[in-house]
């Protein structure tokens, strides 16, 4: 039986720039009981920017916390519960402009949220649209964005887009023997082909020196998804014996 609903919102205009990394740099973040979910033998991380819209926490729209940006760095894992494999994401860092959101998520889900000034822009350019997310760190605006086709396509089964977008569980490391698990529900998203992208950030300052060699090289892919309504269920604790 599904857990009670914690959060309901829209995730819209998702930009995802994907990089191959040495899997050993993810070891400190790997939740107990999970293992890396590899794409064609490669460990991938994604820089993700998107809009949180029409946000309700426990059924309530909290004033000034309804519409806002988020930028995160995530990687991919899978967990076998004894009967089936669940494919999920682990977040190394999540940036939002609202301190209260960071406090709630970090306490309830043991996430890794930080509040920073943020802004975004959307600019139409013929058959394409430019999406840009920015966040201010140590006095400098960092950037993540993409120029995506307005022609939307369904995700092809077995594609790299399916691998990146269709992880419906979240996992966080609580301790050396326990993990937080929560379910994220949404329909399969439509995507637009990305013509070009931008990622300009203080990688070492934001994510640590270990990520610097990988996030400052060419990505393996860049995707855009229009997004949809989403639901996040209350979390559950997994104890690994």
N, C-alpha and C positions, 0 to 999 in steps of 0.2 A: 504494500500500500504506500502511495507517495507521501512524503513528508509534507507538513503544512507549508503554505507559501509564505516566504519571507519578503520577497521583493517582486514587484511587477513594473515593467518599464518598456520603452522602445530603445533598441540599439540600432542606430541609423548611421549610414555613410561610413562604413568600416574600411579603413585603409590598413593593409597588412603587408609589411615588407619582411621577407623571410631569409634567414641567414643560416648557413651550415656552421656548426661549431664543433670543437673537440668535446666529446661527451663528458670527459672528466671534469670540465668546468661546471657542469650541472650537478655533480655529486653532492655538494653541500645543500642543495635545495630539494633533492629527490625525497619525496615522502616515503616513510617506511611502508613496505608492502607493495609499492608500485615499481614499475620498471619503465625505462625510456620507450616511447612509441616512435619508431624510426620510420622515415620515408625513404624507401629504396636503400636502406642501410645507412642513411645519414641522420644525424641528430640535428634538428632544426630548432631555431628560436624565431619568434616573430615580434617585431615592433608593431604595435597596434594603436591606431587612433580612431575614435568614434564619438558619437553623441549619445549621451543618456538623455532621453526625453520622456515626459509624462511619467515621472518616477513616483512610485508609491511604495513606502516601506510599511509593512504590516497594515496595508490597506489605506494608509494616510499619505496625502501629499503634503510634505513638510514645506512651509514657506521658504522661498529662496533656495530650495534643494530639489527642484523638479526637473530643470533642464540644465545640463552642464556637459563639459568635455571630459574625456578620459584618454590617457595614453598609457599603455602598459607594455611590459616585456614579459613574454611567456614562452614556455616550452611544453612538450607533449609527452604524456605518460599513458600507461594502461595498467589496470588493476583487475586481477582475477579474484572474484568473490566466492569461488568454489563451484559455481555453475556457469558463469559467463565472464567474458572480458569486457570491462568498461573502459572506454577511451576518454581521457580527460586532459585538462591543462593545469599547469602549475605556474603561478605568477611570481616572477623575481621582483618586479616593481610595478606599482600602479600609481599614477599621478592624477589627481583631480583638483579642482579649484576650491573645494569646500572642506574645511577642516572637520566638520561634524561627520561627514561621510567617512573620512579616513578613520576617525575614532571608532565609529560603530563597526565598520568592516574589520578593522584590526582586532577589536576585542571579541566580536562574535565569531568571525571566521578565521582569525589568525592570518589575515591577509597582510600585504606589505604596501599599504597605501601611504602616500605623502601628499600634502596639500601645497600647491604652488599656484601663482597667478597663471591663468590660461586664457586663450582666445582661439577662435577658429574663423575660417572664411570659406565661402563657396563662390566660385566664379564660372559662369558658363562660357565656353569657348567653342562655338559651332556644334559639332557632333560630340564634343567632349565636355566634361566638367572638371574643374580643378578643386580639390578638397585639401585644405591645409589646417593642421593642428599645431599650436605653438604653446610652449610652457616656459616660464621664466625661472632660471636657475642661476644663482650667483650673479644676478644682474644682467644676464644674457638670455635672449629669446632663442630657444631650441625649436627645431622644425621637423615635422613629419607630414608628408603629403603625397598625393598622387593625382595624375590627370587620367580620368577613366572615361571610357566610351559610354554614351547615353543609351546604347543598345544593350538591353539586359538579357542575360542568358541563364538558363537553368544549369546547375552544377552537374557535370558528367560523372556518373558512377565510376569509381576507380581512379579519378583524376587527382592531381596534386591539390587542386582547389578543394575537393571533397576532404582530403586528409587535413588540410589546414582549418577549414571552417567547421567541420562536423565532429567536434569533440563536445560531448554533452554532460560532462562531469567536471567538477573542480576539485583539486586535491591540494592540501597544504600540510607541511610538516609541523606537527605539534611538539614532538620529542623524538628521541632515538627509537622509540617503540610504538609511537601512535601518530595517526594521520586524521585530518579533518576531510570528510567527503561531503560534497553537496551537488545537487542536480540542477542543471540549467536546461530549460525547455524553450525551444523555438522551432519554427518551420525551417525547411531547407531554404537557404537564401539564394537570390539571384545575384549574378555577378556582372561586372562590366570590365572589358579588357583594359588593362593599364598601359597607357602610351609612354608615360614617364613618371618619375617619382622623385622625392627629395627626403633625405634624412640627414640632418645636420644637428649634432648634439654633443654635449660633453659626456662622452661614453664612460670614461674612467670615473668622473665625478658622480655620475648618476648611478652607474651599474657596477663599477669596480674595474680594476685593471685587467682582470681575467677576460672580460668581454671585449676589450678594446681592439685586439687584433682581428676579431671576427665581425664586429659591427661597423668597422671602418673599411671593409672591403666590399666588393660588389655582391649584392644579394643573389640568391638562387632564383627568387621570384618575387613579384609584387602583385597583390590582388586588391580588388575593390568589391565590396558587397553592399547592396542597398540596405540590408538589415530587415528587422521585423519587431513585433512584440516579443518580449521574453519574460520568463518567470524563473526565479531562483528559489529553490526549496530550502527549508531549514537544514542545517548540516547534521552530520552524524559522525561519531568518533570510531575509528578503526584501530584496534589494538593488535599489534603484531607480536606473536609469541615466539 
